[in-house]
Structure formats: structure tokens, C-alpha cells
Amino acid sequence: MRLLISFLFFFSFGVSVFGANIKAYATNPPLSFMLYIISPESMIGLPYKPYKEDLTFLLPSVSKLPVIGMVGGGKEINLEMLLSKKPSIVFVSHSMKDSATDFEEKLKKFNIKVVYLKSQNIIESLDSMVIMGEYLGKKERALALKNYALDLLKDLESKKVTNYPSVYFAQGISGLESECGDGSINDVAKNIGGTNIIQCDDLADSVKNGRISINIERIIERNPSFIFVREIAFYNELKANPPIKWRNISAIKNNKVYYAPSSPSNWLSRPPSLMRIIGFPWAFNIIHPEIDLGFDLNAKIKEFYALFLHYENLSDEDIERLEKGE
């Protein structure tokens, strides 16, 4: 691990297309998280205020940055504040390319470059990380991290899985929001050796890529063997005193309900960030304890936090707290 960290440190420096001391901003959480991984010193602000539990895992210089806002959801971007920070480049979600033209034109008047990046799945995110690295003079670091992630994901994909247990991703305060699976790289359940009980083929095209509202009757009918919960309050409710209609679901009866760690960004669920690099093997190990990962999971989580998140002091106790949402 020390050799890899030294390698990444060596390649943390490079020649930016904008020169030294570049200032950059990312206008949504996944891209901001990507920017933090590649070049935290370039960041001029955040799209949202970090949660209290996230602060431990963020560099103090970043956690104290002002909240400038988002393009395409959340707190609307404060253009005046953004311009006052004099960024050289602003990263925007590719999904906003058609609707952010006015925003782009306003920035162009100040010679600020706008770059649209994709981040809907892990492969898109890794490719975008390299593009971001090219602009920030951190291409070598980005490539090294991408290759690390691909090796980990390919190793996970090579595991011989013979059964794919049913999985439900509970999102929202009542657990009745989720995302669908289609067997592609976008399918989180597939990546962790499971089958999403909500299949994209059953849904209208207009809702397949967003957060989907689900009725409890469908969840009961599909009867998931595992449930991963995004919101800590609902997770605690399911563990302590689940709503009556949930109680006969297999995952509830068999105590197979898990909180998806969320600091400094969610490991599995929304927003679809690069935390999935470590979230996939973590969840795979839960669903398939009979399959040897070939590495110590806690050691791998610590390595990931050091290499990607600039946090080298993660302990076993920290990991346990992350899994409990504390």
C-alpha cells in the first residue's frame, strides 16, 4: 500500500492546461466529489453544505469552503458568488448540456471554460475522472486511480456467483423510493451479486433514470432477501420497530437489512459517486459471505480512503461507525 500511495503522491503534480494554481468548481455532488478526489486544492466552493458526519473525512480546507450551489437540482447556484471566486473551469453534469446553455454563455463572457462530464455509472465516472485530471494537470493521478478501481471491479466481477439474491434499495424517508436494475453497468444490484426487485423493463422510460416511487405492495410481492437503506432514520426504524406492512418481508424477518454508509458520500445509492468503488465489494461481501474476496475488506476500505479521499487514519472502529451511520 505504501508503494501505491507514494506512486500516487509522485503523480499528484502535473502540468495543467490552464497553468499553475488552477481554480475549479463542480456544480453537482458527484462531480464535486470527483474534484475532491483529483485536486482538492483546486476547489473554490461546494454545491451543498456537508453533513456533520462527513466533516471527519474531508480535508479542513475543503469543509470550510463556501456553498455556491448546483446546476440542475438542489440549492440554485449563486452566479455572483461563483464569479467572485474567479474559476478557470467549471464542471457540469452532461445531463444538463441542453438546459445549461444560458449558464454556459454567462461564464464564457468571463473566459471561464465549461466542461460537461458523465457520471451515471461507475465506468462513466472513471472516464470523466481522467478527463477532469487532464484539465487540472492531474492526469497521471487520475489514470492511476482509474486503474486501481478497474482492477478491483474486475476482480469482483470474476467471482463465481451461482445465485443472485433479490435486493431492494430503500431510499427516501419512508423507504418507498428506489432505483431500478437492468442488468447493465448501471445496475447496482448486479454489481454486488444480486438482482434488483425493481426491474427497469417494468417502468416507463421517463422514470428509469430517476428516483422511482414504489408502493409497499410491490415490495411485499417481490419479497427481497436483502435491503440496503439510504436514510439512517428509516434504517433505525426498520431495525427497531418496522412498520407493520414491512414485517413479513424476508429481509426484515431474517435480519438482512443494512445501512449503506454515506460518509463522505453514499457507498451504493444516490448520488452515484465514485464511493461505489469500495461500496460494491462491501455489499458483495454481505450478500455472498460464502465467496472469498481474496483480500481483507477492512484493509481495502482503509486503502481506498487513503488513496482516493486523502484520509489515512481510518480505523476498524471508524468503519463500524460508518456501517451504523454514526
C-alpha positions in Angstrom: 0.0 0.0 0.0 2.9 2.4 0.8 4.3 2.0 -2.6 1.0 2.7 -4.3 0.4 5.8 -2.1 4.0 7.0 -2.9 3.2 6.4 -6.6 0.1 8.4 -6.5 1.7 11.2 -4.5 4.5 11.4 -7.1 1.9 11.8 -9.8 -0.3 14.3 -7.9 1.6 17.0 -9.7 1.4 17.8 -13.4 1.0 20.5 -16.0 -2.5 21.9 -16.2 -3.9 23.1 -19.5 -4.6 26.3 -17.5 -1.3 26.6 -15.8 -0.5 26.5 -12.1 -2.9 27.3 -9.3 -6.0 26.5 -11.3 -9.3 27.3 -9.6 -12.2 24.9 -10.4 -15.8 24.3 -9.5 -18.1 21.3 -9.9 -21.8 22.0 -10.0 -23.3 18.8 -8.6 -22.4 16.4 -5.8 -20.9 13.5 -7.9 -18.6 15.8 -9.8 -17.7 17.8 -6.7 -16.7 14.6 -5.0 -14.7 13.7 -8.1 -12.9 17.0 -8.0 -12.1 16.4 -4.3 -10.5 13.1 -5.2 -8.4 14.5 -8.0 -7.5 18.0 -6.8 -8.9 19.3 -3.5 -6.5 22.3 -3.6 -8.3 23.5 -6.8 -11.7 23.7 -5.2 -13.3 27.1 -4.7 -16.6 26.0 -3.2 -19.1 23.3 -2.7 -22.5 22.5 -4.3 -24.1 21.8 -0.9 -23.2 22.0 2.8 -21.5 18.8 4.0 -23.3 16.8 6.7 -21.8 16.9 10.2 -20.8 13.3 10.0 -19.0 13.9 6.7 -16.6 16.5 8.1 -14.3 14.0 9.7 -13.4 12.6 6.3 -12.9 15.9 4.5 -9.8 18.0 4.5 -10.4 21.1 6.7 -9.5 23.3 3.7 -12.4 21.8 1.8 -15.0 21.5 4.5 -14.7 25.3 5.2 -15.4 26.2 1.6 -18.5 28.3 0.8 -21.6 26.7 -0.6 -22.1 28.1 -4.1 -24.9 25.8 -5.2 -25.9 23.5 -8.0 -26.9 23.4 -11.7 -29.8 21.0 -12.1 -31.1 20.4 -8.6 -30.7 21.3 -5.0 -29.7 24.8 -4.0 -29.7 27.0 -7.1 -26.2 28.2 -8.0 -25.2 31.6 -6.8 -23.7 33.0 -10.0 -22.4 36.2 -8.4 -20.5 34.2 -5.7 -19.2 31.8 -8.4 -17.8 34.6 -10.5 -16.3 36.3 -7.4 -14.1 33.2 -6.9 -12.7 33.6 -10.5 -12.6 29.9 -11.5 -10.8 28.9 -14.7 -13.1 26.0 -15.3 -16.5 24.7 -14.2 -17.6 21.1 -14.4 -21.3 20.4 -15.2 -23.2 17.2 -15.5 -23.6 16.0 -19.1 -27.3 15.5 -18.5 -27.6 19.3 -18.2 -25.9 20.1 -21.5 -29.1 21.1 -23.3 -30.6 23.0 -20.4 -27.5 24.8 -19.1 -26.7 26.8 -22.3 -27.6 30.1 -20.7 -25.3 29.3 -17.7 -22.5 28.4 -20.1 -22.9 31.6 -22.1 -22.7 33.7 -19.0 -19.4 32.1 -17.9 -17.9 32.3 -21.4 -18.2 36.1 -21.1 -15.7 35.9 -18.3 -13.4 33.4 -20.1 -14.5 30.6 -17.9 -14.5 27.2 -19.6 -17.4 24.9 -19.0 -16.8 21.1 -19.3 -19.7 18.6 -19.3 -18.9 15.2 -17.7 -20.9 12.0 -17.4 -21.3 10.2 -14.0 -24.4 8.0 -14.2 -22.4 4.8 -13.7 -19.0 3.8 -12.4 -17.3 3.4 -15.8 -18.6 6.8 -17.0 -17.3 8.3 -13.7 -13.9 6.8 -14.0 -13.6 8.0 -17.6 -14.7 11.5 -16.5 -12.2 11.5 -13.7 -9.4 11.1 -16.3 -10.8 14.0 -18.4 -11.1 16.1 -15.3 -7.5 15.2 -14.4 -6.3 16.3 -17.9 -7.7 19.8 -17.3 -6.3 20.0 -13.8 -2.8 18.7 -14.6 -3.6 15.5 -12.6 -4.0 13.1 -15.5 -1.4 10.6 -14.1 -3.1 10.5 -10.7 -6.5 10.1 -12.3 -5.2 7.2 -14.5 -3.6 5.5 -11.6 -6.8 5.7 -9.5 -8.9 4.6 -12.5 -6.7 1.5 -13.0 -6.8 0.7 -9.3 -10.6 0.9 -9.4 -10.9 -1.2 -12.6 -8.6 -3.9 -11.1 -10.8 -4.0 -8.0 -14.1 -4.2 -10.0 -12.7 -6.7 -12.5 -11.6 -8.9 -9.6 -15.1 -8.7 -8.1 -16.7 -9.5 -11.5 -14.5 -12.6 -11.8 -16.0 -14.2 -8.7 -18.1 -17.3 -9.5 -21.6 -16.3 -8.4 -24.2 -19.1 -8.9 -27.2 -17.4 -7.2 -28.3 -13.8 -7.3 -30.4 -13.0 -4.2 -33.1 -10.4 -4.5 -32.2 -6.9 -3.3 -34.2 -3.7 -2.6 -32.6 -0.3 -2.3 -34.7 1.7 0.1 -34.5 5.4 -0.4 -36.5 8.3 1.0 -37.8 8.9 4.5 -40.3 6.1 4.2 -38.1 3.7 2.1 -40.6 3.9 -0.7 -38.3 5.4 -3.3 -35.7 3.4 -5.2 -33.8 2.8 -8.4 -34.3 0.1 -11.0 -32.0 -2.6 -12.4 -31.5 -3.6 -16.0 -28.5 -6.0 -15.9 -26.2 -3.3 -17.3 -23.2 -1.5 -15.7 -25.8 0.9 -14.3 -27.4 -1.9 -12.3 -26.1 -1.6 -8.7 -27.6 -5.0 -7.7 -25.9 -6.8 -10.5 -22.5 -5.3 -9.5 -22.9 -6.6 -6.0 -24.0 -10.1 -7.0 -27.8 -9.6 -6.6 -31.0 -9.0 -8.5 -32.9 -5.7 -8.1 -36.6 -6.5 -7.3 -37.4 -3.3 -9.3 -36.7 -4.0 -13.0 -36.4 -1.2 -15.4 -38.3 -3.1 -18.1 -41.4 -2.8 -15.8 -41.2 1.0 -15.8 -41.9 3.8 -18.2 -38.9 5.3 -20.0 -39.5 8.6 -18.4 -38.7 7.4 -14.9 -36.0 4.7 -15.4 -33.1 7.1 -14.7 -34.5 8.9 -11.7 -35.6 8.1 -8.2 -38.7 5.9 -8.5 -41.7 5.9 -6.2 -42.6 2.3 -5.1 -45.7 1.1 -3.3 -45.2 -1.3 -0.4 -47.4 -3.9 -2.0 -44.8 -4.3 -4.8 -42.0 -4.7 -2.3 -44.1 -7.3 -0.4 -44.9 -9.2 -3.6 -41.2 -9.2 -4.7 -40.1 -10.1 -1.1 -36.4 -9.1 -1.2 -33.8 -11.2 0.6 -31.7 -8.1 1.3 -32.5 -4.5 1.9 -29.9 -1.6 1.7 -31.2 1.6 3.2 -30.1 5.1 2.3 -31.6 7.2 5.1 -30.4 6.5 8.6 -33.7 7.3 10.3 -35.6 4.7 8.2 -32.8 2.2 8.8 -33.1 2.6 12.5 -36.9 2.3 12.3 -36.6 -1.0 10.3 -34.2 -2.4 12.8 -36.0 -1.3 15.9 -39.7 -1.3 15.1 -40.5 -1.8 11.4 -43.9 -0.6 10.0 -46.5 -3.4 10.1 -46.6 -3.9 6.4 -42.8 -4.4 6.2 -42.6 -7.1 8.9 -43.2 -10.2 6.9 -40.7 -9.3 4.2 -37.9 -11.9 4.1 -35.1 -9.3 4.6 -36.8 -8.0 7.7 -37.6 -11.4 9.2 -34.0 -12.7 8.6 -32.3 -9.5 9.8 -30.8 -8.8 6.4 -31.3 -5.0 6.5 -28.2 -2.9 6.1 -27.4 0.8 6.2 -25.4 1.9 3.1 -22.6 4.0 4.5 -22.8 7.6 3.4 -19.7 9.5 4.5 -18.4 11.4 2.9 -20.7 10.2 0.1 -23.0 7.2 -0.2 -21.3 3.9 -1.0 -24.1 2.5 -3.1 -27.0 4.8 -3.6 -27.6 8.4 -4.7 -25.7 10.4 -5.6 -23.9 7.9 -7.9 -20.4 8.7 -6.8 -17.0 7.0 -7.0 -17.6 5.7 -3.5 -19.2 2.7 -5.3 -15.7 1.6 -6.0 -15.5 0.4 -2.4 -19.2 0.1 -1.9 -19.6 -2.7 -4.4 -17.1 -5.1 -2.7 -18.5 -4.2 0.7 -22.1 -5.1 -0.3 -21.0 -8.1 -2.3 -19.4 -9.5 0.9 -22.7 -9.1 2.7 -24.7 -10.9 0.0 -22.1 -13.6 -0.7 -20.2 -14.3 2.6 -19.5 -17.8 1.1 -17.3 -16.3 -1.6 -13.7 -15.3 -0.6 -13.0 -11.7 -1.7 -9.3 -12.5 -1.8 -8.4 -9.6 0.4 -9.2 -8.2 3.9 -12.2 -6.0 3.4 -11.4 -3.5 6.2 -7.8 -3.2 4.9 -9.1 -2.4 1.4 -11.6 0.2 2.8 -8.7 1.9 4.6 -6.6 1.8 1.5 -9.4 3.4 -0.6 -9.9 6.2 1.9 -6.2 6.9 1.9 -5.7 6.8 -1.9 -8.9 8.5 -3.0 -10.1 10.6 -0.1 -6.7 11.8 1.4 -7.7 10.2 4.7 -5.1 7.9 6.1 -6.3 7.4 9.7 -9.4 5.2 9.1 -9.7 2.6 11.9 -11.8 -0.5 12.3 -13.9 1.4 14.7 -14.4 4.2 12.1 -15.6 1.5 9.6 -18.0 0.1 12.2 -19.4 3.6 12.9 -19.8 4.2 9.1 -21.8 1.0 8.8 -24.1 2.1 11.6 -24.5 5.6 10.3 -23.0 7.1 13.4 
